[in-house]
Amino acid sequence: MQARQGGGLAAFTMARPLIGGSYTVTYFRNGEEACSMGDATAEIVHYYDMDGTLLHCEYHRIERDT
């Protein structure tokens, strides 16, 4: 995972390969705040093809077992 600073909020990214492309989690958040992956309740994921062209992005809610 790699932390970036921008606009006063920390954005965390994580890239993983997929068959035929890759995906990048570009933002983790908990409520209205940016956070680390372990504390996240939501994430934004961008999917790319083999040429690195953005195909689409998705918003995922993260359910935690407590």
Residue, then its C-alpha position, 0 to 999 in steps of 0.5 A: m500500500q502506498a500513501r499519497q497526500g493531496g488536498g489535505l487528505a491522505a489517499f491510500t492506493m493499492a494495485r493488484p494484477l488481474i487476468g486481462g488487466s489490473y485494478t487499483v483501490t484509489y481511496f479508503r475511507n471511514g465515514e467522511e475521512a480518508c483512512s488506512m485499509g484496516d479502518a476502512t468502511a468504503e473503498i473506490v476501485h478503478y479497473y484497467d485493461m492490459d494497455g492501462t486504459l481505465l475501464h470503469c470504477e466502482y464504490h464498495r462498502i466494506e462490511r466488518d465482522t464485529 
